[in-house]
Amino acid sequence: MLQNRMCKFIFSIIISPLSLAILGCSQGMNWREINIKDTGLQVWLPCKPNEATRQVPLSENSKDGSVEVTMIGCEKDNQQFTVSYLSVPQNKPVAGAKASGEGVNETWIQLFKGASLQALGFQEEPKFVEWSNIKAVLSPKAQYLKVSGQRGMDAEIIWFGYANNLYQVAYYRPNKSKEDKETVNTYFSSIKINTNE
């Protein structure tokens, strides 16, 4: 199942202690603007980022192919800042997903959300809040969620879609550590889509 595969990828990159080696770390504040390849997304990160890309199988059947999920992120003072994205496959439906049309991005972002929450060990009913700070025509619209996970990490996550790409901008910290509100606010408020309009 795609959600389980995506969950394993997200868990291995974000939550595992090995993520510090994968995503890198930085001493002190060192903000820099990151352009997420040619997707139009810009965001500020407080530390030097690294990148990881994985092919996530669409199903247990290898003939169904895979989807590429890319994560860019960094770690500062035990806090992790990550941007994950994927291009929605237009001709590769999975169980319950439409092959094309208006609802395809919505179906895929539900898989994306589910995999991320499963990786955190979050089992409650999520209470998403609309995030209206991104000035672009988003599909699906941006939603924010703050969660306390059961696997040692708390998270604040924003999911949204633009064009044929789906994004997850996330902040993670250990359950018992204090949130750096100023840094988190700067990070999330920096999210920008260059629409070339």
N, C-alpha and C positions, 0 to 999 in steps of 0.2 A: 504494500500500500504506500502511495506517495507520501502521505502524511508521516508515516513511521520512518521512511527513509530521510525525509526532510528533517524530522525531529532528531535523528541520529547525527546528521550533519551539524545542525544548530547546536546540539548538546556538545559535540566534540570540539567545536570551535569556540563557543561562548563560555560554557560553564565548566568545562574540564580545567583542572589546574595547568594542564599543558597549554591552555590558550594564552597564557602569559608569554610563552615562547613563540607561539604562532603569531599573535597579534602585536607583540612588541611592548615596550614600556618606556616611560620617560620620567625623568626627575624634574619636578617643577612644572609650572604652566608654560605652555608653548603652543599657542593657538595658531592654526593654519587653515586656510580655505582649501577644501578638497572638491574637485570636480569629478563626479562619478562617471568616468568615461564619457561616452557620447549620449548619455541618457537625459541630460539637461538638469540633473540634480546637483546642487551645491550645498555643502554643509561645512561648518567649522568644527575641527577636532582639537582637543587640548593637548595632544601629544602626537608623535610621529606614527603614522599608520602603516600597517602591513595589509596584505591582501591574500585571500584564499578563495579558490574556486573549485567547486565539485560538480560532477555530473550526478544528478539524483535520478534514479530509475523511476519511470512513471508508474510501473507496476512490478509485480514479481515476474512477469513475462518479459524477457529481454527484447522480444520483438516489438514491444510498445515504445522502445527508445527511452530517452531521458530528458531532463530539463537541467539547464545550467544555473546554479545558484552561486552568486558571488558575494563575498563579505569583505568589507574594508573596515578596519577598526584598530583601536589602540587601548592601552591600559595605563592608568595614572592613579597612584595611591590606592590600589586595590579596586578601583572603579574602571569598568570597561565601557567603551563607547563604540558602537558598531552600526554600520549601515549595510544591510543585505538587500539584494535585489535579484529579480529574475525577469526575463522576457517571457510573456505568456505565450505558450505554444498555441498557434492558431488552428493547427490541424492534428493535434494530439490530445484528444479528450481522455480523461480518466473517469472512473466510475462516479457518476453523479454530476459530471461536468458537461456543459454544453460544448459542442464542437466549435461554434462560433456565435457571434451576435452579442447583444448588449449585456447579457448576464455572465459571460465567460470570465471576465476579470473578477467579478464578485465571487464566483465559485472558487477560483484559484486563491484569492486572498483569504478565504475561509480555511483552506488547507494550510496556508502560510501561518495564519494565526494559531490554528490548532496545533501545528507542529511545534511552534515556539512555546506555547503554554504547556504542552506535554513535556517538553525538554526541561522546563522549570519545575515540574511536578505540581503545577497549579491545577486543582481539580474542582474548584468552585465555578459557579456561573459567572462569567466575566461581565463586568459592567463598563462597557465602552462609553467614552465621552467624545463628542464631536470635537475635532481640532480644526479650527478655522483660520489659523495663522499662516497657512501656505496659500499664496496668491497665484492660483492657477486653476484651470478646469480639471478637477481630479475625478478619476473613475476607477475604483470606488473612492468616495470622499475619505478624508483623513479621520482616523479614530485613534484615541489615546487610551491607554490602560496602565494603571499602576497596580502591581501585584507583589505579593509576598509568596515566594516559591517554597516548596518543601524540600528542595535539594541544596539549601545553603545560600541561595541568591534571591535578592529582591530585584525588581525590574520596573522600568518605565518605558513603554514602547508606543510608537506611533506607526500605524500601517496606512498606506494609501497607494493609489495607482495613478499613473500618468502615461498617456499614449498606450503602448503595449507592455509597459513595465510595471511591476509591483515592487513596492519598497517597504522595508522595515527599518526604522531608525530607533535604536535602543540604547538604554543606559542600564548597567548592571552593577550591583554592589553586594558584598556579603550581608546576610541577614542582620547581623548585630552591629554593623558599622553605620556611621552617621552619614546622611546624605549631604553632599556638597551642593546646596540649592542654587547658589550663584552660578556655579559651573554648569549644572544641569539646565538652568534657564537660558544661559548663553548658548549652550549646545542646541537645544530644541528651537530656540528663536532664530537660529541661523539657517534653518532649513529653507531652501529657496529652489524654485524651478525656473530655469531660463526658458521661457516660452518662445522667444524670438518674435514676439508680437509687437 
